[in-house]
Amino acid sequence: MSDSLKTTLQHDLHAAMRAREQVTVATLRMALTAISTAEVSGTSARELSDDETLKVLAKEAKKRKESATAYRDAGRPELAEREEAELAVLETYLPEQLGDEELTAIVDRAVEQVGATSMAQMGQVMQVAQAEVAGRADGGAVAAKVKARLAG
């Protein structure tokens, strides 16, 4: 059986420590801490599946994107660059993001599957679409596509 994503992250952290790659070390430590936190949250501690681990990494990547934007808007480019460097490290572990046309096709299939005709069914369409997207697109982008499709 192949190594879990968490094991891969741990091996890469050790390699980055040996190579003295400061940003990679800090980013992987932060990611592993977030994964450990997710593992012990809830009623009992458990090992996360690779899919759950990917969700944690995607959440961390989203935080980095938002922080970089906030720092740029606040006139702090040095902090924004740090966040973007961390984001680049995280993106190496995330699946490739969907293109605009692929996302539109997924939303169209979800609308057809649900038989949605109004905005009242947006939640149902989002549930079906998010299941197929599975971390390969930002939830906000999916929601915008669904809104546009149901409104038009």
C-alpha positions as CSV (number, residue, x, y, z in Angstrom):
1,M,0.0,0.0,0.0
2,S,1.3,3.5,-0.8
3,D,2.1,6.0,1.9
4,S,-0.7,8.3,3.2
5,L,-0.6,12.0,2.3
6,K,0.2,12.8,5.9
7,T,3.2,10.4,5.8
8,T,4.4,12.1,2.6
9,L,4.1,15.5,4.2
10,Q,6.2,14.2,7.2
11,H,8.9,12.8,4.9
12,D,9.0,16.0,2.9
13,L,9.3,18.0,6.1
14,H,12.4,16.0,7.1
15,A,13.9,16.5,3.7
16,A,13.2,20.3,3.8
17,M,14.8,20.5,7.3
18,R,17.9,18.8,6.0
19,A,18.0,21.1,3.0
20,R,17.4,24.1,5.3
21,E,14.4,25.4,3.3
22,Q,12.9,27.7,5.8
23,V,9.6,28.5,4.1
24,T,8.9,24.8,3.2
25,V,9.7,23.7,6.8
26,A,7.4,26.3,8.3
27,T,4.6,25.6,5.9
28,L,4.7,21.8,6.3
29,R,4.9,22.2,10.1
30,M,1.8,24.4,9.9
31,A,0.0,21.9,7.6
32,L,0.8,18.9,9.9
33,T,-0.3,20.8,12.9
34,A,-3.7,21.6,11.2
35,I,-4.0,17.9,10.3
36,S,-3.3,16.8,13.8
37,T,-5.8,19.3,15.2
38,A,-8.4,17.9,12.8
39,E,-7.6,14.4,13.9
40,V,-8.2,15.1,17.6
41,S,-11.3,17.4,17.1
42,G,-14.6,15.9,17.8
43,T,-15.6,13.2,20.3
44,S,-12.6,10.8,19.6
45,A,-9.2,11.0,18.0
46,R,-8.9,9.3,14.7
47,E,-6.6,9.1,11.6
48,L,-7.7,11.3,8.7
49,S,-8.2,9.7,5.3
50,D,-6.3,11.2,2.4
51,D,-9.5,13.0,1.2
52,E,-10.0,14.5,4.6
53,T,-6.3,15.5,4.7
54,L,-6.7,17.2,1.3
55,K,-9.6,19.2,2.7
56,V,-7.5,20.4,5.5
57,L,-4.7,21.4,3.1
58,A,-7.2,23.2,0.8
59,K,-8.5,25.1,3.8
60,E,-5.0,26.2,4.7
61,A,-4.3,27.2,1.1
62,K,-7.4,29.3,1.0
63,K,-6.3,31.0,4.2
64,R,-2.9,31.8,2.5
65,K,-4.7,33.3,-0.5
66,E,-7.0,35.5,1.6
67,S,-4.1,36.6,3.8
68,A,-1.9,37.5,0.8
69,T,-4.8,39.6,-0.7
70,A,-5.3,41.3,2.7
71,Y,-1.6,42.1,3.0
72,R,-1.4,43.5,-0.5
73,D,-4.5,45.7,0.1
74,A,-2.9,46.9,3.3
75,G,0.4,47.9,1.5
76,R,2.5,45.1,3.1
77,P,4.0,43.3,0.0
78,E,6.7,41.5,2.1
79,L,4.1,39.7,4.2
80,A,2.0,39.0,1.1
81,E,5.0,37.4,-0.6
82,R,5.6,35.2,2.4
83,E,1.9,34.0,2.3
84,E,2.2,33.4,-1.5
85,A,5.4,31.3,-0.9
86,E,3.5,29.2,1.6
87,L,0.6,28.8,-0.8
88,A,3.0,27.6,-3.5
89,V,4.3,24.9,-1.1
90,L,0.7,23.8,-0.3
91,E,-0.4,23.7,-3.9
92,T,2.2,21.1,-4.7
93,Y,0.1,18.7,-2.5
94,L,-3.3,19.7,-3.8
95,P,-5.0,18.2,-6.9
96,E,-4.9,20.4,-10.1
97,Q,-7.6,23.0,-10.0
98,L,-10.5,22.7,-12.5
99,G,-10.7,25.0,-15.5
100,D,-13.7,27.3,-16.1
101,E,-15.2,25.0,-18.8
102,E,-14.8,21.9,-16.6
103,L,-16.4,23.6,-13.7
104,T,-19.3,24.8,-15.8
105,A,-19.9,21.3,-17.1
106,I,-20.0,19.9,-13.6
107,V,-22.5,22.6,-12.5
108,D,-24.6,21.8,-15.6
109,R,-24.7,18.1,-14.8
110,A,-25.6,18.9,-11.1
111,V,-28.5,21.1,-12.2
112,E,-29.8,18.4,-14.5
113,Q,-29.3,15.7,-11.9
114,V,-31.3,17.6,-9.3
115,G,-33.8,18.9,-11.8
116,A,-33.3,22.4,-10.4
117,T,-35.3,25.2,-11.8
118,S,-35.0,28.0,-9.2
119,M,-32.6,29.5,-6.7
120,A,-34.6,27.7,-3.9
121,Q,-32.8,24.5,-5.0
122,M,-29.3,26.0,-4.9
123,G,-28.3,24.0,-1.8
124,Q,-29.2,20.7,-3.5
125,V,-27.2,21.6,-6.6
126,M,-24.2,22.8,-4.5
127,Q,-24.2,19.5,-2.6
128,V,-24.1,17.4,-5.9
129,A,-21.6,19.8,-7.5
130,Q,-19.2,19.9,-4.5
131,A,-19.2,16.1,-4.3
132,E,-17.9,15.9,-7.9
133,V,-15.5,18.9,-7.5
134,A,-13.9,17.4,-4.4
135,G,-11.4,20.1,-3.6
136,R,-10.4,20.9,-7.2
137,A,-12.2,24.3,-7.1
138,D,-12.9,27.0,-4.6
139,G,-16.4,26.7,-3.1
140,G,-17.1,30.4,-3.8
141,A,-16.4,29.8,-7.5
142,V,-18.7,26.8,-7.6
143,A,-21.4,28.9,-5.8
144,A,-21.0,31.7,-8.3
145,K,-21.4,29.2,-11.2
146,V,-24.5,27.7,-9.7
147,K,-26.1,31.1,-9.0
148,A,-25.4,32.2,-12.6
149,R,-26.9,29.0,-14.0
150,L,-30.0,29.0,-11.8
151,A,-30.6,32.8,-12.3
152,G,-30.2,32.6,-16.1
